[in-house]
Amino acid sequence: LAEATAARRSAEEKANKSEEQLGLMRASREADASRLARCADVEAEVKRLRTELGTCEARVFGSESAARAAAEAAASRHAELEKLWELEQSLRSVAEVSAVSSKQSAEDLRGRLPAAQR
């Protein structure tokens, strides 16, 4: 009887320990499942953010391209305006020389006019 009682207690202790281990394993499994769910959520968020990053990079590239094109157009227009300004300066010089020449020709003609009228 004593042996049977001792065996029964030993079996109960083993069963209790096994139930505790089973409870710990279930809790661990639930924690693992929770971590797996969080990992899946994080992976989905990373994927969404990478897609968003790709979209942003495309917009930045487009903006940079547009800015580059605008800067090139502005530089080209600036060069054209400088050439036009230089041409205007040349034309002013020619006009000034022409005006002086015309004035001198007119004065020469006025000087010859009295002699021609005689």
Buried (B, 14 or more C-beta within 10 A) or exposed (E): EEEEEEEEEEEEEEEEEEEEEEEEEEEEEEEEEEEEEEEEEEEEEEEEEEEEEEEEEEEEEEEEEEEEEEEEEEEEEEEEEEEEEEEEEEEEEEEEEEEEEEEEEEEEEEEEEEEEEE
